[in-house]
Amino acid sequence: TEAIPFTPPPPAYTGELPPLPVSFYAPARPPEVVRAVYTFAARHPEVLHYVPCFCGCQNSGHKDNDDCFIQSRDASGRPMWEPHGMT
């Protein structure tokens, strides 16, 4: 079998977070829950980086659950949100 290469998680971000993404659909959960999940994603990539996603978004290029909430991070780790996590 072929070994899966190790990729370290991105850096956690402890600074001020950007506003949540705007969604064309009503969030699946109450706003405070959605905010808490996005905050957790920004602050704990060391967890979500190792959690697979089961919603089928891997067909869109997502590799792990972190990708469902974080589109990218700048050099300091500040996230740019992925709207997919709103649904």
Backbone bond lengths (Angstrom), bond angles and torsions (degrees), N, CA, C in turn:
res aa  C-N    CA-C-N  psi(-1)  N-CA   C-N-CA  omega(-1)  CA-C   N-CA-C  phi
1 T - - - 1.450 - - 1.524 110.00 -
2 E 1.292 115.07 153.00 1.457 121.25 -178.59 1.524 110.48 -88.48
3 A 1.323 116.10 133.95 1.463 121.03 179.31 1.523 109.90 -73.44
4 I 1.314 115.35 140.86 1.468 121.20 176.08 1.523 107.46 -85.05
5 P 1.326 118.02 124.58 1.463 118.91 -178.81 1.527 111.72 -66.52
6 F 1.316 115.13 142.80 1.463 121.18 178.72 1.517 109.13 -79.90
7 T 1.306 116.18 129.80 1.457 121.21 171.95 1.524 107.46 -123.17
8 P 1.319 117.10 121.26 1.470 118.94 -179.20 1.519 111.24 -67.44
9 P 1.331 116.57 152.79 1.465 119.20 178.15 1.525 110.46 -68.75
10 P 1.322 117.15 157.41 1.464 120.12 175.37 1.522 110.11 -68.61
11 P 1.321 117.54 166.18 1.468 119.55 179.46 1.527 111.84 -68.80
12 A 1.319 115.38 145.84 1.465 120.38 173.86 1.521 108.34 -71.88
13 Y 1.313 115.85 154.41 1.457 120.50 179.47 1.516 108.92 -118.03
14 T 1.331 116.42 128.11 1.462 120.42 -177.37 1.524 112.83 -112.55
15 G 1.326 117.34 -1.12 1.463 121.22 -178.76 1.522 112.99 -82.12
16 E 1.318 114.79 -168.01 1.463 121.14 178.87 1.524 109.37 -68.64
17 L 1.309 115.39 134.85 1.459 120.39 -177.04 1.529 110.92 -90.17
18 P 1.337 116.27 148.75 1.468 118.64 176.90 1.528 110.79 -70.96
19 P 1.329 117.83 165.26 1.468 119.82 176.05 1.525 110.22 -60.25
20 L 1.310 116.19 151.08 1.463 120.44 178.82 1.515 110.40 -64.58
21 P 1.337 116.73 154.10 1.460 118.69 179.58 1.522 111.69 -65.87
22 V 1.299 115.36 154.61 1.461 121.62 175.87 1.524 107.01 -89.38
23 S 1.307 115.77 133.86 1.458 120.78 179.89 1.523 109.68 -116.64
24 F 1.318 115.54 145.54 1.462 120.78 176.34 1.524 111.04 -79.74
25 Y 1.328 115.70 -11.68 1.460 121.79 -178.93 1.523 109.31 -113.73
26 A 1.313 116.14 155.06 1.469 119.61 175.04 1.521 108.07 -67.48
27 P 1.337 118.48 134.18 1.460 120.22 177.78 1.532 111.28 -57.18
28 A 1.311 115.63 148.61 1.469 121.51 -178.30 1.522 112.03 -71.95
29 R 1.320 117.43 -16.81 1.464 122.45 -178.32 1.524 109.11 -131.22
30 P 1.342 117.33 165.95 1.473 120.24 176.91 1.535 110.87 -59.62
31 P 1.337 117.38 151.02 1.471 121.39 -176.49 1.529 114.29 -52.65
32 E 1.324 117.60 -38.72 1.476 118.76 -178.71 1.527 111.47 -68.10
33 V 1.321 118.00 -31.01 1.469 121.35 177.05 1.528 109.53 -71.89
34 V 1.327 116.57 -44.58 1.466 120.89 178.73 1.529 109.66 -59.88
35 R 1.320 117.17 -45.39 1.471 121.21 178.88 1.528 110.93 -60.76
36 A 1.321 116.80 -42.20 1.467 120.60 -179.55 1.532 111.50 -64.34
37 V 1.320 117.04 -39.45 1.468 120.19 -179.92 1.525 110.86 -68.44
38 Y 1.325 117.58 -44.63 1.464 119.98 177.30 1.531 110.89 -62.52
39 T 1.312 117.42 -40.32 1.466 120.91 177.72 1.521 110.17 -62.47
40 F 1.335 116.69 -44.05 1.466 120.21 177.91 1.531 110.17 -60.48
41 A 1.316 117.02 -42.59 1.463 120.54 179.73 1.527 111.28 -60.78
42 A 1.329 117.38 -41.28 1.465 121.21 179.90 1.520 111.64 -68.39
43 R 1.328 116.13 -38.20 1.460 120.90 -173.82 1.533 114.33 -89.50
44 H 1.334 117.58 -17.37 1.467 120.07 -174.69 1.529 113.77 -134.34
45 P 1.326 117.36 57.21 1.465 118.68 177.50 1.523 112.13 -64.19
46 E 1.323 116.59 -22.08 1.468 120.02 179.30 1.522 111.90 -66.19
47 V 1.330 117.53 -15.05 1.472 122.17 175.79 1.524 109.55 -95.55
48 L 1.334 116.95 -58.66 1.465 120.60 -173.33 1.525 113.15 -66.72
49 H 1.327 117.46 -24.24 1.464 121.43 178.46 1.534 111.18 -61.38
50 Y 1.321 116.96 -26.34 1.466 121.05 -177.29 1.527 113.47 -105.46
51 V 1.343 117.02 6.80 1.463 121.04 179.13 1.528 108.29 -103.01
52 P 1.328 117.15 118.49 1.468 117.64 177.97 1.526 111.13 -69.40
53 C 1.304 115.41 155.54 1.453 120.43 176.59 1.519 108.47 -97.70
54 F 1.313 116.16 140.76 1.459 120.70 -176.52 1.525 112.84 -114.83
55 C 1.326 118.35 13.01 1.471 119.92 -176.65 1.523 112.58 -94.48
56 G 1.297 118.13 -0.96 1.455 120.90 179.74 1.513 114.05 94.52
57 C 1.327 118.08 1.27 1.456 120.07 -176.84 1.533 112.40 -71.61
58 Q 1.327 117.76 -9.73 1.459 119.16 175.44 1.531 110.20 -60.99
59 N 1.330 116.99 -22.70 1.460 120.74 175.68 1.528 111.37 -68.96
60 S 1.326 116.70 -17.07 1.468 122.00 177.42 1.519 111.77 -97.75
61 G 1.316 116.99 6.80 1.458 120.95 178.63 1.513 115.34 101.44
62 H 1.323 118.13 -1.62 1.465 119.78 177.37 1.521 109.66 -70.89
63 K 1.332 115.66 136.92 1.461 120.93 -179.28 1.524 112.49 -103.22
64 D 1.325 117.09 -24.56 1.456 121.05 -177.00 1.516 109.42 -156.48
65 N 1.317 117.00 177.85 1.460 121.71 -175.77 1.530 112.10 -66.36
66 D 1.307 118.09 -26.84 1.464 121.60 176.10 1.534 110.42 -58.35
67 D 1.334 116.73 -36.95 1.460 121.09 -179.48 1.527 113.06 -66.12
68 C 1.321 117.86 -20.57 1.468 120.58 179.39 1.527 111.94 -72.66
69 F 1.328 117.18 -20.36 1.462 121.91 -175.80 1.526 113.63 -117.94
70 I 1.324 117.15 -29.34 1.459 122.04 -175.39 1.525 109.38 -116.42
71 Q 1.339 116.25 116.78 1.461 120.59 179.03 1.522 110.61 -77.42
72 S 1.332 115.91 -41.65 1.462 121.79 178.04 1.524 108.04 -163.80
73 R 1.317 115.61 171.22 1.468 122.54 176.83 1.512 108.04 -135.10
74 D 1.334 115.93 144.97 1.453 118.24 175.37 1.527 108.79 -82.02
75 A 1.318 117.74 -175.72 1.465 121.57 -175.52 1.528 113.03 -60.17
76 S 1.345 117.19 -27.57 1.466 120.26 179.62 1.525 112.43 -85.59
77 G 1.341 116.22 -6.38 1.460 120.19 -177.85 1.516 113.40 96.51
78 R 1.348 117.54 -3.33 1.476 120.54 -179.90 1.522 109.23 -62.17
79 P 1.332 116.83 127.10 1.465 119.49 -174.27 1.526 114.39 -81.04
80 M 1.302 113.78 151.20 1.464 122.18 163.51 1.521 103.34 -110.21
81 W 1.313 116.80 120.76 1.457 121.26 -171.37 1.530 112.84 -68.74
82 E 1.311 114.10 148.51 1.470 123.71 171.31 1.531 106.63 -102.11
83 P 1.320 119.88 118.58 1.457 121.59 -177.57 1.532 114.49 -64.43
84 H 1.316 117.54 -17.93 1.465 121.29 -178.60 1.530 112.06 -53.51
85 G 1.309 117.88 -34.94 1.461 121.82 -178.12 1.517 114.34 -66.11
86 M 1.317 117.44 -14.01 1.471 121.25 179.73 1.522 111.82 -73.05
87 T 1.331 116.95 -23.10 1.464 119.90 -174.21 1.514 113.15 -90.80
